[in-house]
Amino acid sequence: MTCGASKNVLGRPLTAEERRVSQRGYCLYMLVNGVSYMCLGENILVLFAARLAAPDVVVALLGTMFYVGYAMIPLGVRRTASRGCAASFADFWVARNAAALLTASAALVALASPAASWAVLLLGSLLFYGFRAAGHMMTTPLVGEISTEEEAPTVLARSQGLFDGSAVIVLVAITLATARWSGIGALSAIIVVGALCGFWSSVFLRGVKETGAIRDAARVPFGPEVRRTFRERDLRRFAFGWSALNVFRMLSVPMSLLALKRGCGLGDSAALLCACAQFAAASAASFASGPMCRRFGPRQVMLGASVGYLAIPFVWLAMPSGGIAAIAAGAALFALLGALNTFVFNASAAYFLLACPAKERQIGASVALNLASSAGAGIVGSALGSWFVMAASRLAPHLGNRFGGLFSDASLGTYRLYFVLLLLPAIAGVAAAWRMRRFVYGGKQHTDTNPN
């Protein structure tokens, strides 16, 4: 990665035109990155792991790597202190896509040792998500840097909508391609294409201008700010709420795709067809999330999404065991997951900017919240996911024909029980979101549902 301060760190406030150009560059990055991520995101990695014959526990761990990787965010802070926010972001994006190429090499390693290929897959995924986190943790402060407080929800929603929109188009293309060319070689090629697009997307980040406030904030030791963040009740409750919702998400999406493939017997293209619904719904939810956050407040949006998560286990209890019915039900399930996950993501970013509006504090607070709500949640999710997988596989055969025979299906019963166990983190998510303070746009007005 190159060294030296970026020429786009201006050392002064951005003009309206500079904000517009920077917002456009950021949105273009999100547009191209949607193409990249769809080629090497968790849906492809889950199918890749299945082709490597990885056990369910490995897939459950794979789903948590996205969050465990946030342990690398201190690297992002150090890089930002020397290069500036956008340039550091671009540098880590190059490293992230190089790690994706390592992940693709697991297909070659599998020829010598399947177990070694699983290790390469997990290592490559950890580095991929770790470098992503080191750069991506600056996303929310960067949006705050290139937009006003009122512009920020719209920029967040528009950029995420472009990401999801391009992802849907590419996912449809991948679905058609896997219907024609199946196997581990095809999935490896898709990952390589995604890495190349990821390299391209970093070019747009290098054109984003910034004031230098984030760079200067990154130079301040963030240890005291981390401690200060967790002493503040609003940010502490936000960390708990965000963590609980992240735990549910990481345990539900990858295993849902694996359950459709192994439990319902769907092929790669049919499973990806369901994932298309996820990103189509996510794209629509992205454009709706901005107005909803402005009208109701981001806490209300997060709370509503957490209530929606309670429906996911019951969808799996009603899931058909195969055929066209399973594809239709799977598409509905992933549409629901896509919308809910997007509401949580966009609302949490908007909530952070309201709860921590001072730019000089956003680096330290972002580090603290991401370490707790992403890396910490990833560690908790790794333990819970592994335990849920083992508990479900052990208990399902003993339930027999009880509960209407829902868990007696040899292929799908274990997965149904796994998702029933997910009611525990789902309920925890509702409780944690309920305790968050409500912030409202348009002034300092806010209400507190629990003053203690």
RODO-2510 file (C-alpha; in nm, 4 decimals, decimal comma):
residues 452
     n   res          X          Y          Z
     1     m     0,0000     0,0000     0,0000
     2     t     0,1305     0,3456    -0,0875
     3     c     0,2439     0,5883     0,1805
     4     g     0,2091     0,9633     0,2310
     5     a    -0,0826     1,1970     0,2841
     6     s    -0,3470     1,2119     0,0134
     7     k    -0,3724     1,5289    -0,1963
     8     n    -0,7508     1,5164    -0,1491
     9     v    -0,7196     1,6066     0,2206
    10     l    -0,7919     1,9789     0,1798
    11     g    -0,7542     2,1099     0,5344
    12     r    -1,0681     2,3256     0,5021
    13     p    -1,4473     2,2813     0,4814
    14     l    -1,5783     2,1388     0,1549
    15     t    -1,7788     2,3617    -0,0742
    16     a    -2,1239     2,2511    -0,1905
    17     e    -1,9752     2,1505    -0,5269
    18     e    -1,6942     1,9534    -0,3619
    19     r    -1,9508     1,7734    -0,1474
    20     r    -2,1527     1,6911    -0,4583
    21     v    -1,8499     1,5545    -0,6460
    22     s    -1,7351     1,3532    -0,3437
    23     q    -2,0828     1,2123    -0,2897
    24     r    -2,0901     1,1118    -0,6555
    25     g    -1,7508     0,9387    -0,6239
    26     y    -1,8634     0,7551    -0,3135
    27     c    -2,1858     0,6434    -0,4822
    28     l    -1,9890     0,5190    -0,7858
    29     y    -1,7663     0,3215    -0,5518
    30     m    -2,0751     0,1645    -0,3955
    31     l    -2,2199     0,0876    -0,7401
    32     v    -1,9091    -0,1001    -0,8602
    33     n    -1,8503    -0,2549    -0,5204
    34     g    -2,1981    -0,4066    -0,5401
    35     v    -2,0769    -0,5983    -0,8451
    36     s    -1,7617    -0,7024    -0,6617
    37     y    -1,9266    -0,8085    -0,3400
    38     m    -2,1902    -1,0157    -0,5118
    39     c    -1,9160    -1,2189    -0,6776
    40     l    -1,7342    -1,2884    -0,3514
    41     g    -1,9815    -1,2145    -0,0733
    42     e    -2,1214    -1,4577     0,1785
    43     n    -2,3726    -1,6217    -0,0577
    44     i    -2,0991    -1,7264    -0,3001
    45     l    -1,8669    -1,8240    -0,0151
    46     v    -2,1351    -2,0489     0,1380
    47     l    -2,1901    -2,2251    -0,1941
    48     f    -1,8116    -2,2436    -0,2391
    49     a    -1,7810    -2,4038     0,1070
    50     a    -2,0552    -2,6520     0,0195
    51     r    -1,8665    -2,7497    -0,2980
    52     l    -1,5596    -2,8030    -0,0781
    53     a    -1,7751    -3,0419     0,1322
    54     a    -1,7190    -2,8258     0,4411
    55     p    -1,9191    -2,9385     0,7480
    56     d    -2,2029    -2,7232     0,8849
    57     v    -1,9875    -2,5982     1,1732
    58     v    -1,7328    -2,4570     0,9262
    59     v    -2,0122    -2,2770     0,7400
    60     a    -2,1452    -2,1368     1,0688
    61     l    -1,7950    -2,0054     1,1468
    62     l    -1,7688    -1,8662     0,7947
    63     g    -2,0785    -1,6574     0,8606
    64     t    -1,9137    -1,4934     1,1618
    65     m    -1,5898    -1,3984     0,9846
    66     f    -1,7585    -1,0818     0,8554
    67     y    -1,7816    -0,9624     1,2149
    68     v    -1,4689    -1,1171     1,3675
    69     g    -1,2724    -0,9299     1,1005
    70     y    -1,3604    -0,6041     1,2753
    71     a    -1,0827    -0,6852     1,5225
    72     m    -0,8526    -0,5368     1,2533
    73     i    -1,0064    -0,1887     1,2633
    74     p    -0,7169    -0,0395     1,4666
    75     l    -0,5093    -0,0877     1,1497
    76     g    -0,7594     0,1344     0,9710
    77     v    -0,7206     0,4056     1,2322
    78     r    -0,3408     0,4083     1,1994
    79     r    -0,3600     0,4194     0,8215
    80     t    -0,6160     0,7009     0,8291
    81     a    -0,3890     0,9033     1,0562
    82     s    -0,1199     0,9054     0,7861
    83     r    -0,3162     0,8921     0,4607
    84     g    -0,6565     1,0415     0,5302
    85     c    -0,9917     0,8644     0,5408
    86     a    -1,0756     0,8031     0,1729
    87     a    -0,7215     0,7101     0,0663
    88     s    -0,6858     0,4681     0,3574
    89     f    -1,0220     0,3183     0,2646
    90     a    -0,8992     0,2648    -0,0932
    91     d    -0,5714     0,1077     0,0226
    92     f    -0,7473    -0,1496     0,2368
    93     w    -0,9874    -0,2237    -0,0454
    94     v    -0,6933    -0,3309    -0,2602
    95     a    -0,5730    -0,5592     0,0211
    96     r    -0,9249    -0,6932     0,0713
    97     n    -0,9526    -0,8077    -0,2873
    98     a    -0,6064    -0,9619    -0,2807
    99     a    -0,7332    -1,1705     0,0137
   100     a    -1,0293    -1,2766    -0,2007
   101     l    -0,7843    -1,4303    -0,4457
   102     l    -0,6381    -1,6324    -0,1569
   103     t    -0,9874    -1,7575    -0,0770
   104     a    -1,0356    -1,8718    -0,4360
   105     s    -0,7131    -2,0747    -0,4123
   106     a    -0,8904    -2,3121    -0,1692
   107     a    -1,0228    -2,4916    -0,4776
   108     l    -0,6666    -2,5882    -0,5720
   109     v    -0,5743    -2,6816    -0,2138
   110     a    -0,8767    -2,9151    -0,2041
   111     l    -0,7102    -3,1334    -0,4669
   112     a    -0,4460    -3,2239    -0,2060
   113     s    -0,6425    -3,2008     0,1213
   114     p    -1,0104    -3,1121     0,1783
   115     a    -0,9425    -3,0217     0,5432
   116     a    -0,6600    -2,7876     0,4405
   117     s    -0,8927    -2,6212     0,1882
   118     w    -1,1384    -2,5441     0,4685
   119     a    -0,8555    -2,3819     0,6650
   120     v    -0,7549    -2,1721     0,3609
   121     l    -1,1186    -2,0760     0,3104
   122     l    -1,1535    -1,9555     0,6710
   123     l    -0,8156    -1,7771     0,6671
   124     g    -0,8859    -1,6069     0,3358
   125     s    -1,2315    -1,5045     0,4560
   126     l    -1,0911    -1,3669     0,7814
   127     l    -0,8337    -1,1545     0,5962
   128     f    -1,0929    -1,0521     0,3372
   129     y    -1,3364    -0,9319     0,6010
   130     g    -1,0574    -0,7960     0,8223
   131     f    -0,9180    -0,5676     0,5520
   132     r    -1,2744    -0,4761     0,4619
   133     a    -1,3419    -0,3757     0,8217
   134     a    -1,0174    -0,1759     0,8477
   135     g    -1,1351     0,0367     0,5546
   136     h    -1,5091     0,0163     0,5921
   137     m    -1,5147     0,1321     0,9546
   138     m    -1,4503     0,4797     0,8120
   139     t    -1,7632     0,4685     0,5951
   140     t    -1,9994     0,6466     0,8338
   141     p    -1,7503     0,9198     0,9362
   142     l    -1,6653     0,9689     0,5679
   143     v    -2,0320     1,0153     0,4764
   144     g    -2,0590     1,2648     0,7617
   145     e    -1,7519     1,4419     0,6200
   146     i    -1,8881     1,4810     0,2646
   147     s    -2,2470     1,5675     0,3578
   148     t    -2,4437     1,7852     0,5950
   149     e    -2,6444     1,6316     0,8804
   150     e    -2,9642     1,6501     0,6746
   151     e    -2,7950     1,5133     0,3601
   152     a    -2,6392     1,2147     0,5381
   153     p    -2,9468     0,9832     0,5533
   154     t    -3,0114     1,0431     0,1829
   155     v    -2,6484     0,9755     0,0884
   156     l    -2,6455     0,6591     0,2984
   157     a    -2,9733     0,5384     0,1483
   158     r    -2,8855     0,6287    -0,2130
   159     s    -2,5396     0,4707    -0,1998
   160     q    -2,6702     0,1536    -0,0365
   161     g    -2,9498     0,1392    -0,2921
   162     l    -2,6983     0,1598    -0,5768
   163     f    -2,4920    -0,1129    -0,4113
   164     d    -2,7926    -0,3418    -0,3755
   165     g    -2,9242    -0,2587    -0,7232
   166     s    -2,5992    -0,3504    -0,8987
   167     a    -2,5730    -0,6551    -0,6754
   168     v    -2,9158    -0,7790    -0,7888
   169     i    -2,8257    -0,7440    -1,1562
   170     v    -2,4967    -0,9281    -1,1104
   171     l    -2,6580    -1,1941    -0,8940
   172     v    -2,9095    -1,2656    -1,1702
   173     a    -2,6187    -1,3012    -1,4134
   174     i    -2,4366    -1,5325    -1,1715
   175     t    -2,7525    -1,7387    -1,1248
   176     l    -2,7844    -1,7847    -1,5020
   177     a    -2,4136    -1,8655    -1,5281
   178     t    -2,4247    -2,1317    -1,2555
   179     a    -2,7244    -2,2910    -1,4281
   180     r    -2,5000    -2,3338    -1,7329
   181     w    -2,1616    -2,3912    -1,5669
   182     s    -2,1688    -2,5603    -1,2289
   183     g    -1,8965    -2,6855    -1,0003
   184     i    -1,6171    -2,5483    -0,7902
   185     g    -1,4257    -2,4165    -1,0906
   186     a    -1,7123    -2,1874    -1,1892
   187     l    -1,7449    -2,0512    -0,8355
   188     s    -1,3679    -1,9900    -0,8198
   189     a    -1,3845    -1,7933    -1,1450
   190     i    -1,6716    -1,5828    -1,0091
   191     i    -1,4643    -1,4960    -0,6997
   192     v    -1,1703    -1,3898    -0,9177
   193     v    -1,3948    -1,1625    -1,1273
   194     g    -1,5293    -1,0096    -0,8066
   195     a    -1,1770    -0,9360    -0,6839
   196     l    -1,0912    -0,7578    -1,0096
   197     c    -1,4046    -0,5421    -0,9818
   198     g    -1,3085    -0,4671    -0,6221
   199     f    -0,9711    -0,3333    -0,7363
   200     w    -1,1585    -0,1099    -0,9819
   201     s    -1,4003     0,0246    -0,7193
   202     s    -1,1103     0,1537    -0,5081
   203     v    -1,0260     0,4032    -0,7862
   204     f    -1,3432     0,6024    -0,7148
   205     l    -1,2580     0,6337    -0,3457
   206     r    -0,9301     0,8037    -0,4340
   207     g    -1,1274     1,0904    -0,5888
   208     v    -1,3252     1,1690    -0,2720
   209     k    -1,2215     1,4968    -0,1067
   210     e    -1,2254     1,5554     0,2686
   211     t    -1,1492     1,8325     0,5145
   212     g    -0,8864     1,6461     0,7156
   213     a    -1,0940     1,6397     1,0329
   214     i    -1,1140     1,2592     1,0308
   215     r    -0,7391     1,2274     0,9678
   216     d    -0,6657     1,4626     1,2566
   217     a    -0,9063     1,2765     1,4829
   218     a    -0,7353     0,9483     1,3938
   219     r    -0,4035     1,0909     1,5164
   220     v    -0,5420     1,1354     1,8648
   221     p    -0,4991     0,8261     2,0869
   222     f    -0,8371     0,6564     2,0736
   223     g    -0,8046     0,4602     2,3982
   224     p    -0,9526     0,7410     2,6139
   225     e    -1,2343     0,7930     2,3606
   226     v    -1,3141     0,4208     2,3654
   227     r    -1,3512     0,4357     2,7436
   228     r    -1,5542     0,7561     2,7192
   229     t    -1,7851     0,5975     2,4615
   230     f    -1,8824     0,3133     2,6911
   231     r    -1,9374     0,5500     2,9821
   232     e    -2,2095     0,7265     2,7822
   233     r    -2,5443     0,5585     2,8310
   234     d    -2,6788     0,6311     2,4808
   235     l    -2,3768     0,4857     2,3006
   236     r    -2,3522     0,1949     2,5439
   237     r    -2,7137     0,0965     2,4826
   238     f    -2,6625     0,1437     2,1100
   239     a    -2,3660    -0,0958     2,1270
   240     f    -2,5782    -0,3611     2,2989
   241     g    -2,8655    -0,3188     2,0518
   242     w    -2,6444    -0,3255     1,7444
   243     s    -2,4510    -0,6259     1,8803
   244     a    -2,7641    -0,8315     1,9426
   245     l    -2,9025    -0,7616     1,5953
   246     n    -2,5662    -0,8443     1,4364
   247     v    -2,5529    -1,1777     1,6178
   248     f    -2,8912    -1,2756     1,4756
   249     r    -2,7965    -1,1672     1,1253
   250     m    -2,4691    -1,3606     1,1175
   251     l    -2,6389    -1,6770     1,2406
   252     s    -2,9379    -1,6576     1,0067
   253     v    -2,8299    -1,5600     0,6538
   254     p    -2,5451    -1,8054     0,5719
   255     m    -2,7203    -2,0995     0,7387
   256     s    -3,0422    -2,0148     0,5537
   257     l    -2,8631    -2,0513     0,2220
   258     l    -2,6943    -2,3733     0,3333
   259     a    -3,0265    -2,5128     0,4596
   260     l    -3,1893    -2,4430     0,1225
   261     k    -2,9074    -2,6283    -0,0511
   262     r    -2,8561    -2,9221     0,1836
   263     g    -3,1940    -2,9381     0,3605
   264     c    -3,4245    -2,8620     0,0677
   265     g    -3,1967    -3,0073    -0,2005
   266     l    -3,1741    -2,6925    -0,4144
   267     g    -2,8926    -2,6529    -0,6657
   268     d    -2,6552    -2,3554    -0,6791
   269     s    -2,8630    -2,1622    -0,9310
   270     a    -3,1907    -2,2212    -0,7434
   271     a    -3,0325    -2,1139    -0,4133
   272     l    -2,8905    -1,8018    -0,5793
   273     l    -3,2331    -1,7267    -0,7238
   274     c    -3,3573    -1,6977    -0,3649
   275     a    -3,0611    -1,4729    -0,2855
   276     c    -3,1695    -1,2478    -0,5758
   277     a    -3,4849    -1,1747    -0,3803
   278     q    -3,2696    -1,0775    -0,0817
   279     f    -3,0853    -0,8052    -0,2690
   280     a    -3,3910    -0,6864    -0,4633
   281     a    -3,5713    -0,6310    -0,1334
   282     a    -3,2575    -0,4777     0,0187
   283     s    -3,2352    -0,2276    -0,2669
   284     a    -3,5966    -0,1200    -0,2186
   285     a    -3,5477    -0,1014     0,1577
   286     s    -3,2376     0,1160     0,1118
   287     f    -3,4318     0,3885    -0,0652
   288     a    -3,7123     0,3642     0,1908
   289     s    -3,4833     0,3671     0,4952
   290     g    -3,3718     0,7290     0,4574
   291     p    -3,7237     0,8790     0,4673
   292     m    -3,8248     0,6360     0,7433
   293     c    -3,5260     0,7345     0,9600
   294     r    -3,5999     1,1029     0,9101
   295     r    -3,9687     1,0595     0,9929
   296     f    -3,9618     0,8091     1,2791
   297     g    -3,6001     0,8214     1,3927
   298     p    -3,3350     0,5504     1,3389
   299     r    -3,4025     0,3815     1,6742
   300     q    -3,7634     0,3144     1,5759
   301     v    -3,6503     0,1645     1,2452
   302     m    -3,4013    -0,0645     1,4226
   303     l    -3,6694    -0,1686     1,6729
   304     g    -3,9155    -0,2503     1,3957
   305     a    -3,6544    -0,4594     1,2158
   306     s    -3,5715    -0,6480     1,5365
   307     v    -3,9390    -0,7406     1,5764
   308     g    -3,9380    -0,8606     1,2154
   309     y    -3,6473    -1,0954     1,2939
   310     l    -3,8796    -1,2905     1,5245
   311     a    -4,0639    -1,4160     1,2158
   312     i    -3,7601    -1,5890     1,0606
   313     p    -3,7680    -1,9094     1,2734
   314     f    -4,1397    -1,9517     1,2037
   315     v    -4,0806    -1,9192     0,8294
   316     w    -3,8383    -2,2105     0,8599
   317     l    -4,0930    -2,4172     1,0504
   318     a    -4,3255    -2,3772     0,7514
   319     m    -4,0540    -2,4274     0,4881
   320     p    -4,1397    -2,6961     0,2262
   321     s    -3,8874    -2,9768     0,1984
   322     g    -3,8108    -2,9231    -0,1711
   323     g    -3,9293    -2,8424    -0,5214
   324     i    -4,0814    -2,5243    -0,6593
   325     a    -4,2555    -2,4578    -0,3276
   326     a    -3,9188    -2,4477    -0,1492
   327     i    -3,7799    -2,2040    -0,4070
   328     a    -4,0804    -1,9725    -0,3661
   329     a    -4,0687    -1,9894     0,0141
   330     g    -3,6906    -1,9416     0,0088
   331     a    -3,7262    -1,6333    -0,2085
   332     a    -3,9826    -1,4865     0,0339
   333     l    -3,7552    -1,5666     0,3272
   334     f    -3,4518    -1,3986     0,1699
   335     a    -3,6583    -1,0966     0,0656
   336     l    -3,7577    -1,0520     0,4293
   337     l    -3,3994    -1,0978     0,5488
   338     g    -3,2677    -0,8540     0,2892
   339     a    -3,5130    -0,5796     0,3841
   340     l    -3,4656    -0,6232     0,7595
   341     n    -3,0858    -0,6361     0,7401
   342     t    -3,0759    -0,3200     0,5282
   343     f    -3,3036    -0,1310     0,7670
   344     v    -3,0727    -0,2272     1,0548
   345     f    -2,7544    -0,1328     0,8663
   346     n    -2,8720     0,2075     0,7430
   347     a    -3,0529     0,2968     1,0658
   348     s    -2,7506     0,2078     1,2784
   349     a    -2,5272     0,4356     1,0681
   350     a    -2,7793     0,7202     1,0938
   351     y    -2,8183     0,6602     1,4677
   352     f    -2,4424     0,6817     1,5196
   353     l    -2,4195     1,0215     1,3476
   354     l    -2,7000     1,1572     1,5689
   355     a    -2,5693     1,0053     1,8900
   356     c    -2,2100     1,1149     1,8198
   357     p    -2,2242     1,4285     1,5980
   358     a    -1,8782     1,5689     1,6907
   359     k    -1,6328     1,4720     1,4145
   360     e    -1,3372     1,4783     1,6527
   361     r    -1,5037     1,1996     1,8508
   362     q    -1,6254     0,9815     1,5665
   363     i    -1,3022     0,7879     1,5104
   364     g    -1,2669     0,6728     1,8705
   365     a    -1,6386     0,6098     1,9086
   366     s    -1,6505     0,4198     1,5790
   367     v    -1,3577     0,2010     1,6899
   368     a    -1,5244     0,1301     2,0237
   369     l    -1,8647     0,0505     1,8764
   370     n    -1,7283    -0,1665     1,5957
   371     l    -1,5025    -0,3611     1,8288
   372     a    -1,7989    -0,4308     2,0562
   373     s    -2,0829    -0,4596     1,8066
   374     s    -1,8976    -0,6347     1,5261
   375     a    -1,5787    -0,8048     1,6479
   376     g    -1,7265    -0,8814     1,9905
   377     a    -2,0551    -0,9903     1,8390
   378     g    -1,8619    -1,2078     1,5921
   379     i    -1,6848    -1,3910     1,8735
   380     v    -2,0143    -1,4436     2,0565
   381     g    -2,1796    -1,5517     1,7309
   382     s    -1,8999    -1,8009     1,6584
   383     a    -1,9580    -1,9705     1,9921
   384     l    -2,3379    -1,9578     1,9694
   385     g    -2,3489    -2,0701     1,6070
   386     s    -2,1253    -2,3706     1,6690
   387     w    -2,3273    -2,4646     1,9758
   388     f    -2,6621    -2,4252     1,7966
   389     v    -2,5428    -2,6440     1,5064
   390     m    -2,4227    -2,9196     1,7396
   391     a    -2,7272    -2,8954     1,9669
   392     a    -2,9693    -2,9115     1,6747
   393     s    -2,7949    -3,2112     1,5164
   394     r    -2,7943    -3,3913     1,8511
   395     l    -3,1512    -3,3124     1,9596
   396     a    -3,3476    -3,3314     1,6321
   397     p    -3,3282    -3,7127     1,5948
   398     h    -3,4640    -3,7598     1,9498
   399     l    -3,7711    -3,5429     1,8930
   400     g    -3,9176    -3,8000     1,6552
   401     n    -4,2784    -3,7281     1,5578
   402     r    -4,3348    -3,4795     1,8382
   403     f    -4,4288    -3,1204     1,7437
   404     g    -4,6131    -3,2469     1,4384
   405     g    -4,3049    -3,4182     1,3001
   406     l    -4,1435    -3,0845     1,2104
   407     f    -3,8020    -3,2086     1,3183
   408     s    -3,8293    -3,5689     1,1979
   409     d    -3,7335    -3,4874     0,8364
   410     a    -3,3871    -3,6410     0,7953
   411     s    -3,2561    -3,3563     0,5790
   412     l    -3,4500    -3,0473     0,6940
   413     g    -3,5433    -3,1279     1,0552
   414     t    -3,2043    -3,0359     1,2026
   415     y    -3,2031    -2,7009     1,0250
   416     r    -3,5560    -2,6240     1,1450
   417     l    -3,4491    -2,6856     1,5029
   418     y    -3,1403    -2,4682     1,4529
   419     f    -3,3600    -2,1758     1,3499
   420     v    -3,5947    -2,2303     1,6436
   421     l    -3,2911    -2,1872     1,8691
   422     l    -3,2309    -1,8522     1,6980
   423     l    -3,5390    -1,7182     1,8769
   424     l    -3,3068    -1,6611     2,1743
   425     p    -3,0812    -1,4002     2,0054
   426     a    -3,3854    -1,2576     1,8221
   427     i    -3,5646    -1,1855     2,1503
   428     a    -3,2430    -1,0396     2,2927
   429     g    -3,2271    -0,8073     1,9901
   430     v    -3,5781    -0,6736     2,0503
   431     a    -3,5041    -0,6116     2,4185
   432     a    -3,1755    -0,4350     2,3426
   433     a    -3,3242    -0,2137     2,0685
   434     w    -3,6143    -0,1207     2,2977
   435     r    -3,3720     0,0234     2,5543
   436     m    -3,2024     0,2580     2,3053
   437     r    -3,2771     0,6291     2,3249
   438     r    -3,4928     0,7736     2,0495
   439     f    -3,3393     1,0588     1,8492
   440     v    -3,5485     1,2688     1,6099
   441     y    -3,4218     1,4758     1,3167
   442     g    -3,4884     1,8463     1,3069
   443     g    -3,3495     1,9458     1,6440
   444     k    -3,2277     1,8190     1,9788
   445     q    -3,5589     1,6601     2,0666
   446     h    -3,5351     1,3039     2,1875
   447     t    -3,7187     1,0766     2,4207
   448     d    -3,5993     0,8022     2,6521
   449     t    -3,8125     0,4947     2,7055
   450     n    -3,6178     0,4021     3,0179
   451     p    -3,4475     0,6737     3,2228
   452     n    -3,2314     0,4279     3,4201
***
